[in-house]
Amino acid sequence: MTESRPAVGTPPEAGPRGTNGNRGQSRARSGLVARIALGVGGLAAGLTIVFALLLIAIVGLRHRSNEARRSQEVIATANGLQTLLIDFETGLRGFVIWKEQRYLDPWRRAQKDYPSEMDKLIRLTEHDPHQQAAAREIKTAIDAYLNDYSLPLVDFLQRNPAKARPVAASSTGSQKVQAIRQRFRRFLADEEALGGARDSRARTTARNALLVGLIALAGALFFLIAAAVYLGRVVAHPVRLVARAAQRVAAGDLSGRLPTEGPGEIGILERSFNAMADSLQRSRDDLEERNRRLVESEHLKTELVSNVSHELRTPLTSVLGFSDLMLKRDVEPDERRRYLEVIRSESGRLATLLNDLLDLQRQELGVLELRSEEFDLNELLRVQITLYSAQSEVHELSFEPAPEPLFVYGDSDRLAQVVGNILSNAIKYSPDGGKVDVTAASIRDDAWVWVRDFGLGIPNDQQKQLFTKFFRGDAARARGIRGTGLGLVLARQILQAHGGEIGFESEEGRGSTFWIRLPTMGAAKSSSAAGDGAEARQGM
């Protein structure tokens, strides 16, 4: 994968999305949606009409029933008022004859109940102006009887009981009461006639409501059946056809395809089915491709074994050869020292190779030991540059440190391994010598390091594989540059375990620039699981 040193700023923006496909899908969806909406809408409209008719019938029936019940209430209230009128008369007559206050008890109870009962009668007749006028005439007559005759008479007799006998012999009160009762008889006769008409209308309305209910039930069944038939024809039948085709594909027939002329979502389903069959076919092809990659992986492992064998054989040959010379003959001290230096150098190569293989094993197991400590990245870079400057007389390693200490939090030995690997590659892949520039800087909460060489560079077609295990470029093979193809893989894993990253820019024939980013001490401590500096095992 091609990676480049990122500029500090906004992340790369995603490209604009097209909209033509979405509009096409919308047009395709509208067909079946419209059909379902038509069926459901027709059903809803039919049921709405049915329930509206039922509602009208129920409201009419309730209205007629209320009218009939109101007539019954009017008659009951009028009869109650007649009873109160009789209480007025009998109470007054008993008091006149017997001159005892207890005979006025019915008269007083009637006087108390009369206003509310009269108001109730007038309120109940408010829907019939004729009856309400008659009720008001009755009220006027009773009020006149009470105010002009009954109340004054009671008051007079309570003050003049001796004059009660002439009053008892008078028929004035009875005549007034009979006149009022005559009004009540006319009023009740009219109300009974009106109640009979209302009862008749209520019974007729009930029969009509029953008929409307039966018609509405039949209409609802009709609309339900029609909607079911319609939806079955435009939805269920096409889906059933697709299901049958899916069963054939499930049985292993990947060659089956459906026509794509179906309306709306049916057409989408048919196209999706075909896409699924194509996907299954591609999956089969992918399996074959994976098998090919497995073979290629085995080839890479074979190449690794070959590389490792070569890397082992060369230093071992040197170690064995120079040790044999020292054992079989006497050599001068200067020559002996030179032989020992070669043996030490080649042993170091063997140790590095073994460490890389062990780290690879730990990485494949998913665990790598890391220590957590605070250190200055500037100082680590100086040490590594000093070490690698001594390894080549034809390379000039320059260092531009950050203006201030770059304190980071992590495993200094592992990060030294990362820096060392990048410097080693910069030297190895600049076989003609030249400059290697190392720059460090602090940007926001991150420490950045850039290592630039002016060597062979990396071909574009090989950059995506640079962080692949065991990968070694054509230049390494052609020029016999030593290596196992593990260094950059391990470097990326170590940096990721520290919350950092690695990348590069390269142009074939003009060199490469590798960069690493690490969080500085404050940012690293805030996200570290080992804040006390103890050793931790961090997953790769």
HUKA-V165079 format. One record per pair of residues at least 24 apart in sequence whose C-alpha atoms are under 7 Angstrom apart, sorted by the first residue. I is the first residue (numbers start at 1). J is the second residue. D is the distance in Angstrom with one decimal. If there is no record, write none. Layout:
# HUKA-V165079
<<I;J;D> <I;J;D>>
This chain:
# HUKA-V165079
<<1;463;5.8> <1;464;3.0> <1;465;6.0> <2;463;5.3> <2;464;5.1> <3;503;5.0> <3;504;5.2> <3;505;6.4> <4;503;5.5> <4;504;4.5> <4;505;4.7> <5;503;6.0> <5;504;5.8> <5;505;6.5> <5;515;6.1> <28;264;4.6> <28;265;6.7> <29;264;4.3> <29;265;5.2> <30;264;5.8> <31;263;5.5> <31;264;4.1> <32;263;5.8> <32;264;4.3> <32;265;5.7> <33;264;6.9> <36;231;6.7> <39;227;5.6> <39;230;6.6> <39;231;6.6> <40;227;7.0> <43;223;5.6> <43;224;6.6> <43;227;6.1> <46;223;6.3> <47;220;5.9> <50;216;5.0> <50;219;6.7> <50;220;6.7> <54;212;6.6> <54;213;6.0> <54;216;6.9> <57;209;4.9> <57;212;7.0> <58;209;6.6> <60;205;6.9> <61;202;6.4> <61;205;5.5> <61;206;5.8> <61;209;7.0> <64;198;6.8> <64;201;6.7> <64;202;4.7> <65;202;5.7> <67;198;6.3> <68;195;5.7> <68;198;5.2> <68;199;5.4> <70;124;6.8> <71;191;6.6> <71;195;5.2> <74;121;6.2> <74;124;6.2> <75;188;6.3> <75;191;6.9> <77;117;6.8> <77;121;6.1> <78;121;6.9> <81;117;6.8> <84;110;5.1> <84;114;6.8> <96;164;5.4> <96;168;6.1> <97;168;6.4> <99;161;6.8> <134;187;6.6> <138;180;6.7> <138;183;6.6> <141;180;6.4> <145;176;6.9> <238;266;6.8> <242;270;6.9> <254;281;6.9> <300;470;6.5> <304;470;6.1> <304;484;6.7> <307;484;6.2> <308;484;6.6> <312;350;6.6> <315;346;4.8> <315;347;6.9> <315;350;6.9> <318;343;6.8> <319;343;5.0> <319;346;6.7> <356;486;6.8> <363;540;6.4> <366;539;5.6> <366;540;5.3> <367;537;6.5> <367;538;6.1> <367;539;4.9> <367;540;5.9> <368;537;6.2> <368;538;6.1> <368;539;6.6> <368;540;6.8> <369;536;6.6> <369;537;5.0> <369;538;6.6> <370;411;5.6> <370;535;6.4> <370;536;6.0> <370;537;6.2> <370;538;6.8> <371;410;6.2> <371;411;4.6> <371;534;6.9> <371;535;4.8> <371;536;6.3> <372;409;6.2> <372;410;4.3> <372;411;5.3> <372;530;6.8> <372;533;4.9> <372;534;6.4> <372;535;6.3> <373;409;5.4> <373;410;5.2> <373;411;6.3> <373;533;5.6> <374;407;6.5> <374;408;5.8> <374;409;4.6> <374;410;6.6> <375;407;5.4> <375;408;5.8> <375;409;6.6> <376;405;5.9> <376;406;5.1> <376;407;4.4> <376;408;6.4> <377;406;5.2> <377;407;6.1> <377;408;6.5> <378;402;6.9> <378;405;6.4> <378;406;5.9> <380;416;6.7> <384;420;6.3> <394;433;4.7> <394;434;6.5> <395;433;4.7> <395;434;4.9> <395;435;5.7> <396;434;6.0> <396;435;4.7> <396;436;6.1> <397;435;5.9> <397;436;4.8> <397;437;6.0> <398;436;6.3> <398;437;5.0> <398;438;6.0> <399;437;6.2> <399;438;4.7> <399;439;5.9> <400;438;6.2> <400;439;4.7> <400;440;6.3> <401;439;5.9> <401;440;5.0> <401;441;6.9> <402;440;5.0> <402;441;4.6> <402;442;6.7> <406;442;7.0> <406;447;6.6> <406;520;7.0> <407;520;6.0> <407;521;5.4> <408;519;6.7> <408;520;4.6> <408;521;4.2> <409;520;6.9> <409;521;5.0> <409;524;5.9> <409;525;6.7> <410;498;6.5> <414;494;6.9> <418;491;5.0> <421;487;6.1> <426;453;5.7> <428;481;6.8> <429;455;5.7> <429;456;5.8> <430;454;6.7> <430;455;4.0> <430;456;6.1> <445;519;6.0> <445;520;5.7> <445;523;6.4> <446;517;6.5> <446;518;5.5> <446;519;4.4> <446;520;5.1> <447;517;5.7> <447;518;5.1> <447;519;6.0> <447;520;5.8> <448;516;5.8> <448;517;4.7> <448;518;6.6> <449;515;5.5> <449;516;5.3> <449;517;6.7> <450;513;6.6> <450;514;5.8> <450;515;4.4> <450;516;6.7> <451;513;5.5> <451;514;5.3> <451;515;6.3> <452;512;5.8> <452;513;4.2> <452;514;6.5> <453;511;5.3> <453;512;5.6> <453;513;6.4> <454;510;5.6> <454;511;4.0> <454;512;6.6> <455;509;6.6> <455;510;6.1> <455;511;4.4> <456;508;6.1> <456;509;4.7> <456;510;6.3> <456;511;5.4> <457;506;5.6> <457;507;5.3> <457;508;4.2> <457;509;5.2> <457;510;5.7> <457;511;4.1> <457;512;5.3> <458;506;5.8> <458;507;6.0> <458;508;5.0> <459;507;6.8> <459;508;5.1> <493;540;6.2> <497;538;6.6> <497;540;6.0>>
